[in-house]
Amino acid sequence: MEALFIGQAYIDVTFLTDEIPTGDEKAVAEDYSISFGGNAVTAAFCCAKLGIAPDLLAQVADDWLGRMFIDMGAKYGISVHHRKVKESSLSFIMPHGGKRAIVRCRDDHYLHPFPPLNLGRCRALHLDGHQPDAAIHYARACRDAGILTSLDGGGLRSNTHDLLGLIDVAIVAERLCEQMSLSHGEMLAYLKSRGCRIGGITLGERGMVWFDETGEDRFLPALDVPAELVLDTNGAGDIFHGAYVYAYLARPDAPWAEHFVFARGASTHSIQHLGNEASLPTLSDIAAAQERFREKHRVDAAERAIAG
């Protein structure tokens, strides 16, 4: 394997509607999409779409949704390592006005321990914190083997603090700052204290604050996409993660600033499409997004963002 991704798999049902019926009402959606979902899972599919198919450790149920997910992985050349559960997990996603509401049905009661995998030629590990026992085990194994470890810190989990001590590249969501009552600057300092070589906080349409290989705090502004072109922001962060892992695998000696600029182009493409699969970019899609949209510029934006 070239890379291993570990996370919680979903089947995403995404639909566009202006209102949600209640009681005995009905409504007809404008459009819908059915796709794979989950943080590290969507990142894995993004990496595969760009040209490097990783291995994926995810929970899989013996039901028709589980078989659908296996077929999705096969379509992209992803080797799915199963961790059995009774029922497949579902997400119902309603994008609207640049935001999205989500209802999840999740089965994370694993029927068996995580499988032993041969890391052999693996060059990167990407986690979202789900499957905490597997995440810690493989993060430690990869750290010992000198394999890059990456974390999507979307929210506070039981193993977040311990896991961060084994992570090279930690890109967390602003939500984690809120859950831990830390400013942006305090979060960056916390990631440094845990030994992360690269760390950052995604701020949605405002961009990202992060620190580079030298420990210098930096600001990456978002690309300025007109509101009328933004269709579905769900999965944009996951695609950002998958794209920077791909960029690292493709050009391991390039600076992380270049990897993140590449990933920004990927997420910029994604928000203009409905559902995770339609949102996956090709290399030419990323180049087109970078060419079409300019950076958002604000006076002292970096200083204000880092200060939180």
PyMOL commands that set and color helices and strands:
alter all, ss='L'
color gray80, all
select helices_A, chain A and resi 39-50+64-75+132-145+160-164+174-180+184-193+204-206+227-229+236-250+256-270+276-279+283-292+301-307
alter helices_A, ss='H'
color red, helices_A
select strands_A, chain A and resi 3-7+10-16+31-37+55-61+79-85+90-96+99-105+124-127+148-153+169-173+198-202+208-211+217-220
alter strands_A, ss='S'
color yellow, strands_A
deselect
rebuild
show_as cartoon
